Amino acid sequence: MLPTLPIALALFLISAQGQGWGIGGAYLRSLSGAGVGFGIMLAIYISSRGGTGAGDVKLGALLDAIPGFPQIIAGLPIGFVLGEITGIIILLLRIKGIKEAIPFGQALIIGCVLVLLLGSSSYDWYLNLFR
């Protein structure tokens, strides 16, 4: 995943989120998104003592570079909620047990895609939840 991070940074310039910021501003938003995603997922990885995989940490950095900051502030929580809902359904249907690993990366990807599709309206919607 880490080799694709420079590609995501380069493509951020032509994305809808990167428009109107100039080269420096667009890269700063994309890099800060990657840093925030990496930091949050690393904190979860360390605090859960391996409950979340290291692949999710790298995926967090990559996915968060794509919409950039501040849109990722909405993308990560959407991914977390989708992951929790999926995990509860998997446990209720007894597909996996409580001690077995439940994939989380797909939920992070869906959260990122939703933010990309909804644009800044997803960020505004998420912030309005707390007002």
The first five atom37 places (N, CA, C, CB, O) and aatype in JSON, in Angstrom:
{
  "aatype": [12, 10, 14, 16, 10, 14, 9, 0, 10, 0, 10, 13, 10, 9, 15, 0, 5, 7, 5, 7, 17, 7, 9, 7, 7, 0, 18, 10, 1, 15, 10, 15, 7, 0, 7, 19, 7, 13, 7, 9, 12, 10, 0, 9, 18, 9, 15, 15, 1, 7, 7, 16, 7, 0, 7, 3, 19, 11, 10, 7, 0, 10, 10, 3, 0, 9, 14, 7, 13, 14, 5, 9, 9, 0, 7, 10, 14, 9, 7, 13, 19, 10, 7, 6, 9, 16, 7, 9, 9, 9, 10, 10, 10, 1, 9, 11, 7, 9, 11, 6, 0, 9, 14, 13, 7, 5, 0, 10, 9, 9, 7, 4, 19, 10, 19, 10, 10, 10, 7, 15, 15, 15, 18, 3, 17, 18, 10, 2, 10, 13, 1],
  "atom_mask": [
    [1, 1, 1, 1, 1],
    [1, 1, 1, 1, 1],
    [1, 1, 1, 1, 1],
    [1, 1, 1, 1, 1],
    [1, 1, 1, 1, 1],
    [1, 1, 1, 1, 1],
    [1, 1, 1, 1, 1],
    [1, 1, 1, 1, 1],
    [1, 1, 1, 1, 1],
    [1, 1, 1, 1, 1],
    [1, 1, 1, 1, 1],
    [1, 1, 1, 1, 1],
    [1, 1, 1, 1, 1],
    [1, 1, 1, 1, 1],
    [1, 1, 1, 1, 1],
    [1, 1, 1, 1, 1],
    [1, 1, 1, 1, 1],
    [1, 1, 1, 0, 1],
    [1, 1, 1, 1, 1],
    [1, 1, 1, 0, 1],
    [1, 1, 1, 1, 1],
    [1, 1, 1, 0, 1],
    [1, 1, 1, 1, 1],
    [1, 1, 1, 0, 1],
    [1, 1, 1, 0, 1],
    [1, 1, 1, 1, 1],
    [1, 1, 1, 1, 1],
    [1, 1, 1, 1, 1],
    [1, 1, 1, 1, 1],
    [1, 1, 1, 1, 1],
    [1, 1, 1, 1, 1],
    [1, 1, 1, 1, 1],
    [1, 1, 1, 0, 1],
    [1, 1, 1, 1, 1],
    [1, 1, 1, 0, 1],
    [1, 1, 1, 1, 1],
    [1, 1, 1, 0, 1],
    [1, 1, 1, 1, 1],
    [1, 1, 1, 0, 1],
    [1, 1, 1, 1, 1],
    [1, 1, 1, 1, 1],
    [1, 1, 1, 1, 1],
    [1, 1, 1, 1, 1],
    [1, 1, 1, 1, 1],
    [1, 1, 1, 1, 1],
    [1, 1, 1, 1, 1],
    [1, 1, 1, 1, 1],
    [1, 1, 1, 1, 1],
    [1, 1, 1, 1, 1],
    [1, 1, 1, 0, 1],
    [1, 1, 1, 0, 1],
    [1, 1, 1, 1, 1],
    [1, 1, 1, 0, 1],
    [1, 1, 1, 1, 1],
    [1, 1, 1, 0, 1],
    [1, 1, 1, 1, 1],
    [1, 1, 1, 1, 1],
    [1, 1, 1, 1, 1],
    [1, 1, 1, 1, 1],
    [1, 1, 1, 0, 1],
    [1, 1, 1, 1, 1],
    [1, 1, 1, 1, 1],
    [1, 1, 1, 1, 1],
    [1, 1, 1, 1, 1],
    [1, 1, 1, 1, 1],
    [1, 1, 1, 1, 1],
    [1, 1, 1, 1, 1],
    [1, 1, 1, 0, 1],
    [1, 1, 1, 1, 1],
    [1, 1, 1, 1, 1],
    [1, 1, 1, 1, 1],
    [1, 1, 1, 1, 1],
    [1, 1, 1, 1, 1],
    [1, 1, 1, 1, 1],
    [1, 1, 1, 0, 1],
    [1, 1, 1, 1, 1],
    [1, 1, 1, 1, 1],
    [1, 1, 1, 1, 1],
    [1, 1, 1, 0, 1],
    [1, 1, 1, 1, 1],
    [1, 1, 1, 1, 1],
    [1, 1, 1, 1, 1],
    [1, 1, 1, 0, 1],
    [1, 1, 1, 1, 1],
    [1, 1, 1, 1, 1],
    [1, 1, 1, 1, 1],
    [1, 1, 1, 0, 1],
    [1, 1, 1, 1, 1],
    [1, 1, 1, 1, 1],
    [1, 1, 1, 1, 1],
    [1, 1, 1, 1, 1],
    [1, 1, 1, 1, 1],
    [1, 1, 1, 1, 1],
    [1, 1, 1, 1, 1],
    [1, 1, 1, 1, 1],
    [1, 1, 1, 1, 1],
    [1, 1, 1, 0, 1],
    [1, 1, 1, 1, 1],
    [1, 1, 1, 1, 1],
    [1, 1, 1, 1, 1],
    [1, 1, 1, 1, 1],
    [1, 1, 1, 1, 1],
    [1, 1, 1, 1, 1],
    [1, 1, 1, 1, 1],
    [1, 1, 1, 0, 1],
    [1, 1, 1, 1, 1],
    [1, 1, 1, 1, 1],
    [1, 1, 1, 1, 1],
    [1, 1, 1, 1, 1],
    [1, 1, 1, 1, 1],
    [1, 1, 1, 0, 1],
    [1, 1, 1, 1, 1],
    [1, 1, 1, 1, 1],
    [1, 1, 1, 1, 1],
    [1, 1, 1, 1, 1],
    [1, 1, 1, 1, 1],
    [1, 1, 1, 1, 1],
    [1, 1, 1, 1, 1],
    [1, 1, 1, 0, 1],
    [1, 1, 1, 1, 1],
    [1, 1, 1, 1, 1],
    [1, 1, 1, 1, 1],
    [1, 1, 1, 1, 1],
    [1, 1, 1, 1, 1],
    [1, 1, 1, 1, 1],
    [1, 1, 1, 1, 1],
    [1, 1, 1, 1, 1],
    [1, 1, 1, 1, 1],
    [1, 1, 1, 1, 1],
    [1, 1, 1, 1, 1],
    [1, 1, 1, 1, 1]
  ],
  "atom_positions": [
    [[0.8, -1.2, 0.0], [0.0, 0.0, 0.0], [0.85, 1.26, 0.0], [-0.92, 0.0, 1.19], [0.48, 2.27, -0.61]],
    [[1.97, 1.22, 0.68], [2.79, 2.42, 0.76], [3.35, 2.86, -0.6], [3.93, 2.18, 1.71], [3.5, 4.06, -0.82]],
    [[3.65, 1.95, -1.53], [4.09, 2.42, -2.85], [3.01, 3.2, -3.61], [4.54, 1.25, -3.69], [3.33, 4.0, -4.49]],
    [[1.75, 2.98, -3.3], [0.68, 3.7, -3.99], [0.43, 5.08, -3.39], [-0.59, 2.9, -3.96], [-0.29, 5.88, -3.98]],
    [[1.0, 5.37, -2.22], [0.79, 6.67, -1.59], [1.28, 7.83, -2.47], [1.5, 6.71, -0.25], [0.55, 8.82, -2.59]],
    [[2.47, 7.76, -3.09], [2.86, 8.86, -3.99], [1.9, 9.05, -5.17], [4.26, 8.62, -4.51], [1.7, 10.17, -5.64]],
    [[1.31, 7.95, -5.65], [0.34, 8.06, -6.74], [-0.9, 8.8, -6.27], [-0.05, 6.65, -7.27], [-1.43, 9.66, -6.97]],
    [[-1.36, 8.46, -5.06], [-2.54, 9.15, -4.51], [-2.25, 10.63, -4.3], [-2.96, 8.5, -3.17], [-3.11, 11.47, -4.54]],
    [[-1.04, 10.95, -3.86], [-0.68, 12.36, -3.68], [-0.65, 13.09, -5.01], [0.69, 12.48, -2.99], [-1.09, 14.24, -5.11]],
    [[-0.13, 12.44, -6.04], [-0.07, 13.07, -7.36], [-1.46, 13.27, -7.95], [0.79, 12.25, -8.31], [-1.73, 14.29, -8.58]],
    [[-2.34, 12.29, -7.75], [-3.68, 12.38, -8.31], [-4.57, 13.35, -7.54], [-4.32, 11.02, -8.33], [-5.61, 13.78, -8.05]],
    [[-4.18, 13.71, -6.33], [-4.99, 14.63, -5.54], [-5.13, 15.98, -6.24], [-4.38, 14.82, -4.16], [-6.15, 16.66, -6.09]],
    [[-4.12, 16.38, -6.99], [-4.16, 17.67, -7.68], [-5.31, 17.75, -8.67], [-2.85, 17.92, -8.4], [-5.89, 18.82, -8.87]],
    [[-5.66, 16.63, -9.31], [-6.72, 16.67, -10.31], [-8.07, 16.25, -9.75], [-6.36, 15.78, -11.48], [-9.06, 16.24, -10.48]],
    [[-8.11, 15.91, -8.46], [-9.39, 15.52, -7.86], [-10.22, 16.76, -7.54], [-9.16, 14.68, -6.58], [-9.71, 17.88, -7.53]],
    [[-11.48, 16.54, -7.28], [-12.38, 17.66, -6.94], [-11.95, 18.33, -5.63], [-13.83, 17.17, -6.82], [-12.08, 19.55, -5.49]],
    [[-11.44, 17.56, -4.68], [-11.01, 18.13, -3.41], [-9.73, 18.95, -3.55], [-10.8, 17.03, -2.39], [-9.5, 19.86, -2.76]],
    [[-8.91, 18.64, -4.55], [-7.65, 19.35, -4.73], [-7.75, 20.59, -5.59], [0.0, 0.0, 0.0], [-6.78, 21.35, -5.68]],
    [[-8.88, 20.82, -6.22], [-9.04, 21.96, -7.12], [-9.11, 23.26, -6.34], [-10.29, 21.8, -7.98], [-9.72, 23.32, -5.27]],
    [[-8.51, 24.29, -6.87], [-8.61, 25.62, -6.29], [-7.66, 25.88, -5.13], [0.0, 0.0, 0.0], [-7.74, 26.93, -4.5]],
    [[-6.77, 24.96, -4.83], [-5.87, 25.16, -3.7], [-4.44, 25.44, -4.15], [-5.88, 23.94, -2.81], [-3.61, 25.81, -3.32]],
    [[-4.14, 25.3, -5.42], [-2.77, 25.44, -5.87], [-1.99, 24.18, -5.54], [0.0, 0.0, 0.0], [-2.47, 23.33, -4.79]],
    [[-0.81, 24.05, -6.09], [-0.03, 22.83, -5.9], [0.36, 22.65, -4.43], [1.23, 22.86, -6.78], [0.18, 21.57, -3.87]],
    [[0.9, 23.69, -3.82], [1.34, 23.58, -2.43], [0.19, 23.29, -1.47], [0.0, 0.0, 0.0], [0.31, 22.42, -0.6]],
    [[-0.9, 24.01, -1.62], [-2.06, 23.8, -0.74], [-2.68, 22.43, -0.92], [0.0, 0.0, 0.0], [-3.1, 21.8, 0.05]],
    [[-2.74, 21.96, -2.17], [-3.33, 20.65, -2.43], [-2.47, 19.55, -1.82], [-3.49, 20.42, -3.94], [-3.0, 18.62, -1.2]],
    [[-1.16, 19.64, -2.0], [-0.29, 18.63, -1.4], [-0.33, 18.67, 0.11], [1.14, 18.81, -1.88], [-0.28, 17.63, 0.76]],
    [[-0.42, 19.85, 0.67], [-0.5, 19.97, 2.12], [-1.78, 19.32, 2.65], [-0.45, 21.44, 2.55], [-1.75, 18.63, 3.67]],
    [[-2.89, 19.53, 1.96], [-4.16, 18.89, 2.37], [-4.08, 17.38, 2.25], [-5.33, 19.42, 1.52], [-4.55, 16.67, 3.14]],
    [[-3.51, 16.89, 1.17], [-3.4, 15.45, 0.97], [-2.44, 14.82, 1.98], [-2.93, 15.14, -0.46], [-2.75, 13.78, 2.56]],
    [[-1.29, 15.45, 2.19], [-0.34, 14.94, 3.18], [-0.9, 14.99, 4.59], [0.96, 15.72, 3.11], [-0.68, 14.07, 5.38]],
    [[-1.61, 16.06, 4.92], [-2.18, 16.13, 6.26], [-3.28, 15.09, 6.44], [-2.73, 17.55, 6.53], [-3.44, 14.54, 7.53]],
    [[-4.04, 14.81, 5.39], [-5.03, 13.74, 5.45], [-4.36, 12.39, 5.69], [0.0, 0.0, 0.0], [-4.84, 11.59, 6.5]],
    [[-3.26, 12.14, 4.97], [-2.52, 10.88, 5.16], [-1.96, 10.8, 6.58], [-1.39, 10.76, 4.13], [-2.0, 9.74, 7.2]],
    [[-1.45, 11.91, 7.08], [-0.89, 11.92, 8.43], [-1.95, 11.69, 9.5], [0.0, 0.0, 0.0], [-1.72, 10.95, 10.45]],
    [[-3.1, 12.32, 9.33], [-4.19, 12.14, 10.3], [-4.68, 10.69, 10.28], [-5.36, 13.11, 9.99], [-4.86, 10.08, 11.33]],
    [[-4.9, 10.16, 9.08], [-5.36, 8.78, 8.97], [-4.36, 7.79, 9.53], [0.0, 0.0, 0.0], [-4.72, 6.86, 10.25]],
    [[-3.08, 7.99, 9.21], [-2.04, 7.12, 9.73], [-1.97, 7.21, 11.25], [-0.69, 7.47, 9.12], [-1.86, 6.19, 11.93]],
    [[-2.03, 8.43, 11.78], [-1.93, 8.62, 13.22], [-3.09, 7.99, 13.98], [0.0, 0.0, 0.0], [-2.89, 7.34, 15.01]],
    [[-4.3, 8.19, 13.48], [-5.47, 7.62, 14.15], [-5.43, 6.09, 14.1], [-6.78, 8.14, 13.51], [-5.66, 5.43, 15.11]],
    [[-5.13, 5.55, 12.93], [-5.1, 4.1, 12.82], [-3.93, 3.5, 13.6], [-5.01, 3.69, 11.35], [-4.05, 2.4, 14.13]],
    [[-2.8, 4.2, 13.68], [-1.67, 3.72, 14.47], [-2.02, 3.72, 15.95], [-0.43, 4.59, 14.22], [-1.67, 2.78, 16.67]],
    [[-2.72, 4.76, 16.41], [-3.14, 4.81, 17.81], [-4.08, 3.65, 18.13], [-3.82, 6.16, 18.13], [-3.99, 3.05, 19.2]],
    [[-4.99, 3.35, 17.21], [-5.9, 2.22, 17.42], [-5.13, 0.91, 17.42], [-6.99, 2.2, 16.32], [-5.41, 0.03, 18.23]],
    [[-4.17, 0.77, 16.52], [-3.35, -0.44, 16.43], [-2.58, -0.67, 17.73], [-2.38, -0.36, 15.25], [-2.54, -1.78, 18.25]],
    [[-1.96, 0.39, 18.24], [-1.16, 0.27, 19.46], [-2.05, 0.0, 20.67], [-0.33, 1.53, 19.69], [-1.75, -0.86, 21.49]],
    [[-3.14, 0.74, 20.78], [-4.01, 0.58, 21.95], [-4.77, -0.74, 21.96], [-4.98, 1.72, 22.03], [-5.12, -1.24, 23.02]],
    [[-5.03, -1.3, 20.78], [-5.77, -2.56, 20.72], [-4.83, -3.77, 20.79], [-6.61, -2.64, 19.45], [-5.29, -4.91, 20.77]],
    [[-3.54, -3.52, 20.87], [-2.52, -4.58, 20.97], [-2.67, -5.61, 19.85], [-2.61, -5.29, 22.33], [-2.66, -6.82, 20.09]],
    [[-2.8, -5.11, 18.65], [-2.9, -5.99, 17.49], [-4.31, -6.36, 17.1], [0.0, 0.0, 0.0], [-4.5, -7.15, 16.17]],
    [[-5.31, -5.82, 17.78], [-6.7, -6.1, 17.41], [-7.03, -5.58, 16.03], [0.0, 0.0, 0.0], [-7.87, -6.14, 15.33]],
    [[-6.37, -4.51, 15.64], [-6.44, -3.98, 14.28], [-5.11, -4.29, 13.63], [-6.76, -2.43, 14.27], [-4.06, -4.14, 14.26]],
    [[-5.14, -4.72, 12.4], [-3.9, -5.12, 11.73], [-3.08, -3.93, 11.26], [0.0, 0.0, 0.0], [-3.58, -2.82, 11.1]],
    [[-1.79, -4.19, 11.03], [-0.89, -3.16, 10.52], [-1.29, -2.75, 9.11], [0.56, -3.65, 10.55], [-1.0, -1.63, 8.69]],
    [[-1.93, -3.64, 8.38], [-2.41, -3.29, 7.04], [-3.47, -2.21, 7.09], [0.0, 0.0, 0.0], [-3.54, -1.37, 6.19]],
    [[-4.29, -2.22, 8.13], [-5.29, -1.17, 8.29], [-4.64, 0.19, 8.55], [-6.25, -1.52, 9.42], [-5.17, 1.22, 8.15]],
    [[-3.5, 0.18, 9.23], [-2.77, 1.43, 9.49], [-2.27, 2.01, 8.18], [-1.58, 1.19, 10.47], [-2.44, 3.21, 7.92]],
    [[-1.67, 1.18, 7.35], [-1.17, 1.64, 6.05], [-2.33, 2.02, 5.12], [-0.31, 0.55, 5.38], [-2.24, 3.0, 4.38]],
    [[-3.4, 1.26, 5.18], [-4.57, 1.58, 4.37], [-5.17, 2.91, 4.8], [-5.63, 0.46, 4.47], [-5.63, 3.68, 3.96]],
    [[-5.17, 3.18, 6.1], [-5.67, 4.46, 6.61], [-4.89, 5.63, 6.04], [0.0, 0.0, 0.0], [-5.48, 6.64, 5.67]],
    [[-3.57, 5.49, 5.97], [-2.75, 6.57, 5.4], [-3.05, 6.76, 3.93], [-1.26, 6.27, 5.58], [-3.18, 7.9, 3.46]],
    [[-3.17, 5.68, 3.19], [-3.44, 5.77, 1.76], [-4.82, 6.36, 1.48], [-3.32, 4.41, 1.1], [-4.96, 7.29, 0.69]],
    [[-5.83, 5.81, 2.14], [-7.2, 6.26, 1.88], [-7.41, 7.71, 2.29], [-8.19, 5.38, 2.6], [-8.18, 8.43, 1.65]],
    [[-6.76, 8.14, 3.34], [-6.97, 9.49, 3.83], [-6.21, 10.52, 3.01], [-6.56, 9.58, 5.27], [-6.51, 11.72, 3.08]],
    [[-5.22, 10.08, 2.25], [-4.54, 10.99, 1.33], [-5.42, 11.31, 0.13], [-3.2, 10.4, 0.87], [-5.25, 12.35, -0.51]],
    [[-6.34, 10.42, -0.18], [-7.16, 10.59, -1.39], [-8.17, 11.73, -1.22], [-7.9, 9.28, -1.72], [-8.16, 12.64, -2.06]],
    [[-9.03, 11.75, -0.19], [-9.91, 12.91, -0.04], [-9.22, 14.08, 0.64], [-11.14, 12.53, 0.75], [-9.67, 15.22, 0.51]],
    [[-8.14, 13.82, 1.37], [-7.4, 14.89, 2.02], [-8.09, 15.39, 3.28], [0.0, 0.0, 0.0], [-9.15, 14.93, 3.68]],
    [[-7.43, 16.36, 3.87], [-7.96, 16.98, 5.09], [-8.75, 18.21, 4.69], [-6.8, 17.35, 6.1], [-8.26, 18.94, 3.82]],
    [[-9.85, 18.51, 5.2], [-10.54, 17.98, 6.36], [-11.61, 16.95, 6.03], [-11.17, 19.09, 7.12], [-12.27, 16.45, 6.94]],
    [[-11.79, 16.59, 4.75], [-12.86, 15.65, 4.4], [-12.7, 14.31, 5.1], [-12.89, 15.44, 2.9], [-13.69, 13.63, 5.37]],
    [[-11.48, 13.93, 5.39], [-11.27, 12.64, 6.02], [-11.82, 12.6, 7.44], [-9.8, 12.29, 6.03], [-12.02, 11.53, 8.0]],
    [[-12.06, 13.77, 8.02], [-12.66, 13.82, 9.35], [-14.04, 13.15, 9.31], [-12.77, 15.29, 9.87], [-14.49, 12.62, 10.32]],
    [[-14.69, 13.18, 8.18], [-15.97, 12.48, 8.03], [-15.77, 11.05, 7.54], [-16.89, 13.24, 7.06], [-16.54, 10.16, 7.9]],
    [[-14.74, 10.82, 6.72], [-14.54, 9.5, 6.12], [-14.19, 8.41, 7.11], [0.0, 0.0, 0.0], [-14.72, 7.31, 7.03]],
    [[-13.3, 8.71, 8.03], [-12.92, 7.7, 9.02], [-14.1, 7.28, 9.9], [-11.79, 8.21, 9.88], [-14.34, 6.09, 10.05]],
    [[-14.84, 8.22, 10.5], [-15.97, 7.78, 11.32], [-17.02, 7.0, 10.53], [-16.61, 8.97, 11.97], [-17.62, 6.07, 11.07]],
    [[-17.26, 7.37, 9.28], [-18.2, 6.62, 8.46], [-17.69, 5.18, 8.29], [-18.4, 7.3, 7.07], [-18.46, 4.23, 8.4]],
    [[-16.39, 5.05, 8.02], [-15.8, 3.72, 7.9], [-15.87, 2.93, 9.19], [0.0, 0.0, 0.0], [-16.13, 1.73, 9.18]],
    [[-15.64, 3.62, 10.33], [-15.73, 2.94, 11.63], [-17.14, 2.43, 11.89], [-15.29, 3.89, 12.76], [-17.32, 1.3, 12.33]],
    [[-18.13, 3.27, 11.62], [-19.52, 2.87, 11.87], [-19.9, 1.7, 10.95], [-20.48, 4.07, 11.64], [-20.53, 0.74, 11.4]],
    [[-19.53, 1.77, 9.69], [-19.82, 0.67, 8.77], [-19.12, -0.61, 9.2], [-19.39, 1.04, 7.35], [-19.69, -1.7, 9.1]],
    [[-17.89, -0.49, 9.68], [-17.16, -1.65, 10.17], [-17.81, -2.27, 11.39], [0.0, 0.0, 0.0], [-17.89, -3.49, 11.52]],
    [[-18.29, -1.42, 12.29], [-18.97, -1.93, 13.49], [-20.29, -2.61, 13.14], [-19.22, -0.8, 14.48], [-20.6, -3.68, 13.67]],
    [[-21.04, -2.02, 12.25], [-22.31, -2.64, 11.83], [-22.03, -3.99, 11.18], [-23.07, -1.71, 10.85], [-22.72, -4.97, 11.46]],
    [[-21.04, -4.04, 10.31], [-20.68, -5.3, 9.65], [-20.23, -6.33, 10.68], [-19.58, -5.07, 8.61], [-20.63, -7.49, 10.61]],
    [[-19.41, -5.91, 11.62], [-18.94, -6.83, 12.65], [-20.07, -7.38, 13.5], [0.0, 0.0, 0.0], [-20.08, -8.57, 13.82]],
    [[-21.01, -6.53, 13.87], [-22.16, -6.99, 14.67], [-22.99, -8.0, 13.88], [-23.04, -5.8, 15.1], [-23.43, -9.01, 14.43]],
    [[-23.22, -7.71, 12.6], [-23.99, -8.64, 11.77], [-23.27, -9.98, 11.64], [-24.24, -8.03, 10.37], [-23.89, -11.03, 11.73]],
    [[-21.95, -9.93, 11.43], [-21.17, -11.17, 11.31], [-21.24, -11.97, 12.6], [-19.7, -10.86, 10.95], [-21.35, -13.2, 12.56]],
    [[-21.18, -11.3, 13.74], [-21.27, -12.01, 15.02], [-22.68, -12.55, 15.27], [-20.87, -11.08, 16.17], [-22.83, -13.68, 15.74]],
    [[-23.71, -11.75, 14.95], [-25.08, -12.21, 15.17], [-25.44, -13.41, 14.29], [-26.05, -11.08, 14.91], [-26.16, -14.31, 14.73]],
    [[-24.93, -13.42, 13.07], [-25.19, -14.53, 12.16], [-24.26, -15.71, 12.42], [-25.05, -14.07, 10.72], [-24.35, -16.74, 11.75]],
    [[-23.38, -15.55, 13.39], [-22.42, -16.59, 13.77], [-21.53, -17.03, 12.6], [-23.16, -17.8, 14.33], [-21.15, -18.2, 12.5]],
    [[-21.22, -16.09, 11.73], [-20.29, -16.37, 10.65], [-18.88, -16.51, 11.22], [-20.34, -15.26, 9.56], [-18.1, -17.34, 10.78]],
    [[-18.58, -15.67, 12.2], [-17.3, -15.71, 12.91], [-17.58, -15.56, 14.39], [-16.33, -14.6, 12.41], [-18.62, -15.04, 14.8]],
    [[-16.63, -16.04, 15.19], [-16.74, -15.91, 16.63], [-16.11, -14.62, 17.12], [0.0, 0.0, 0.0], [-15.47, -13.9, 16.36]],
    [[-16.3, -14.35, 18.4], [-15.83, -13.1, 18.99], [-14.3, -13.01, 19.0], [-16.36, -12.97, 20.41], [-13.75, -11.91, 18.99]],
    [[-13.62, -14.14, 19.01], [-12.15, -14.15, 19.05], [-11.53, -14.16, 17.65], [-11.66, -15.36, 19.83], [-10.31, -14.06, 17.52]],
    [[-12.33, -14.29, 16.62], [-11.81, -14.35, 15.25], [-11.69, -12.95, 14.66], [-12.7, -15.23, 14.37], [-12.43, -12.03, 15.03]],
    [[-10.75, -12.82, 13.73], [-10.54, -11.53, 13.06], [-11.68, -11.24, 12.1], [-9.19, -11.53, 12.31], [-12.12, -12.1, 11.34]],
    [[-12.16, -10.0, 12.15], [-13.21, -9.55, 11.24], [-12.6, -8.47, 10.36], [-14.49, -9.01, 12.02], [-12.03, -7.5, 10.88]],
    [[-12.69, -8.61, 9.04], [-12.07, -7.63, 8.14], [-12.63, -6.22, 8.36], [-12.27, -8.04, 6.69], [-13.84, -6.04, 8.53]],
    [[-11.74, -5.25, 8.34], [-12.11, -3.87, 8.59], [-11.77, -2.95, 7.42], [-11.43, -3.38, 9.85], [-12.34, -1.87, 7.28]],
    [[-10.85, -3.39, 6.58], [-10.39, -2.55, 5.48], [-11.48, -2.17, 4.5], [0.0, 0.0, 0.0], [-11.49, -1.05, 3.98]],
    [[-12.39, -3.08, 4.24], [-13.47, -2.79, 3.29], [-14.34, -1.64, 3.79], [-14.33, -4.05, 3.06], [-14.78, -0.81, 3.0]],
    [[-14.6, -1.6, 5.08], [-15.41, -0.52, 5.64], [-14.68, 0.82, 5.51], [-15.74, -0.79, 7.11], [-15.31, 1.84, 5.24]],
    [[-13.36, 0.82, 5.7], [-12.6, 2.05, 5.53], [-12.66, 2.53, 4.08], [-11.14, 1.85, 5.95], [-12.78, 3.73, 3.81]],
    [[-12.57, 1.59, 3.16], [-12.63, 1.94, 1.74], [-14.0, 2.53, 1.4], [-12.35, 0.7, 0.86], [-14.07, 3.54, 0.69]],
    [[-15.06, 1.93, 1.89], [-16.41, 2.44, 1.61], [-16.59, 3.83, 2.21], [-17.48, 1.47, 2.17], [-17.19, 4.7, 1.58]],
    [[-16.06, 4.06, 3.41], [-16.13, 5.4, 4.02], [-15.42, 6.44, 3.17], [0.0, 0.0, 0.0], [-15.92, 7.55, 3.0]],
    [[-14.26, 6.08, 2.63], [-13.51, 6.99, 1.76], [-14.27, 7.26, 0.47], [-12.11, 6.42, 1.45], [-14.34, 8.4, 0.01]],
    [[-14.83, 6.22, -0.12], [-15.57, 6.38, -1.38], [-16.8, 7.27, -1.16], [-16.0, 5.0, -1.94], [-17.11, 8.11, -1.99]],
    [[-17.5, 7.07, -0.04], [-18.67, 7.91, 0.24], [-18.28, 9.38, 0.37], [-19.37, 7.44, 1.53], [-19.01, 10.26, -0.11]],
    [[-17.16, 9.65, 1.0], [-16.7, 11.03, 1.13], [-16.35, 11.59, -0.25], [-15.49, 11.13, 2.07], [-16.63, 12.75, -0.54]],
    [[-15.73, 10.77, -1.09], [-15.4, 11.24, -2.44], [-16.65, 11.51, -3.26], [-14.52, 10.21, -3.16], [-16.71, 12.49, -4.01]],
    [[-17.66, 10.65, -3.13], [-18.89, 10.83, -3.9], [-19.71, 12.02, -3.4], [-19.73, 9.57, -3.85], [-20.3, 12.75, -4.2]],
    [[-19.75, 12.2, -2.1], [-20.56, 13.27, -1.53], [-19.83, 14.6, -1.47], [-21.02, 12.89, -0.15], [-20.47, 15.65, -1.32]],
    [[-18.52, 14.58, -1.58], [-17.73, 15.81, -1.55], [-17.79, 16.5, -0.21], [0.0, 0.0, 0.0], [-17.89, 15.85, 0.83]],
    [[-17.72, 17.81, -0.22], [-17.67, 18.57, 1.03], [-18.98, 18.51, 1.8], [-17.32, 20.01, 0.75], [-19.02, 18.86, 2.98]],
    [[-20.06, 18.08, 1.15], [-21.33, 17.98, 1.87], [-21.27, 16.92, 2.97], [-22.47, 17.67, 0.9], [-21.94, 17.05, 3.99]],
    [[-20.46, 15.86, 2.77], [-20.32, 14.84, 3.82], [-19.61, 15.41, 5.03], [-19.56, 13.6, 3.29], [-19.96, 15.1, 6.17]],
    [[-18.61, 16.24, 4.8], [-17.88, 16.89, 5.9], [-18.8, 17.85, 6.65], [-16.65, 17.65, 5.36], [-18.82, 17.86, 7.88]],
    [[-19.56, 18.64, 5.92], [-20.49, 19.58, 6.55], [-21.57, 18.83, 7.33], [-21.14, 20.48, 5.49], [-21.93, 19.24, 8.43]],
    [[-22.09, 17.74, 6.76], [-23.1, 16.94, 7.44], [-22.55, 16.37, 8.74], [-23.6, 15.8, 6.53], [-23.22, 16.41, 9.77]],
    [[-21.34, 15.86, 8.69], [-20.73, 15.26, 9.88], [-20.52, 16.3, 10.97], [-19.39, 14.6, 9.53], [-20.8, 16.03, 12.14]],
    [[-20.04, 17.47, 10.61], [-19.84, 18.52, 11.61], [-21.14, 19.0, 12.2], [-19.1, 19.7, 11.0], [-21.2, 19.35, 13.38]],
    [[-22.21, 19.03, 11.39], [-23.52, 19.47, 11.9], [-24.11, 18.48, 12.9], [-24.49, 19.66, 10.74], [-25.02, 18.85, 13.65]],
    [[-23.62, 17.24, 12.94], [-24.1, 16.29, 13.93], [-23.73, 16.74, 15.35], [-23.52, 14.9, 13.66], [-24.4, 16.38, 16.31]],
    [[-22.67, 17.53, 15.47], [-22.16, 17.92, 16.78], [-22.58, 19.34, 17.17], [-20.66, 17.81, 16.8], [-22.15, 19.85, 18.21]],
    [[-23.39, 19.98, 16.36], [-23.83, 21.35, 16.68], [-25.19, 21.35, 17.29], [-23.83, 22.21, 15.44], [-25.71, 22.42, 17.62]]
  ]
}
